[in-house]
Amino acid sequence: MEKVIILATAEEIAKGLRIILDEHSAQQKQQTNFEADKMTVGEGAKYIDVSYTTLCKWIKAGKVPVHGKGPTRFLLKSELIEAYKKID
């Protein structure tokens, strides 16, 4: 194993740490937004004011993207809105 010597000032190290912490903070915000965007199929049907059965038919036809399988299926609000705009 080679030894590596890194020469850096305290200010350079602090700047690097700030960058890493900012990136971590941004990732946390994205995860929070994802959780807020998730909804069940039933919630999605109510959100766009269609019946649960209709939304399930659209999902089965591939018109609305769904994530997960079986009882753990969920929709993303942003994807549902975009799909709903395209449905005839």
Secondary structure, DSSP 8 states (H G I E B T S, - for coil): ---------HHHHHHHHHHHHHHHHHHHHHHHHHHHHEE-HHHHHHHHT--HHHHHHHHHTTSS--BSSGGG-BEEHHHHHHHHHH--
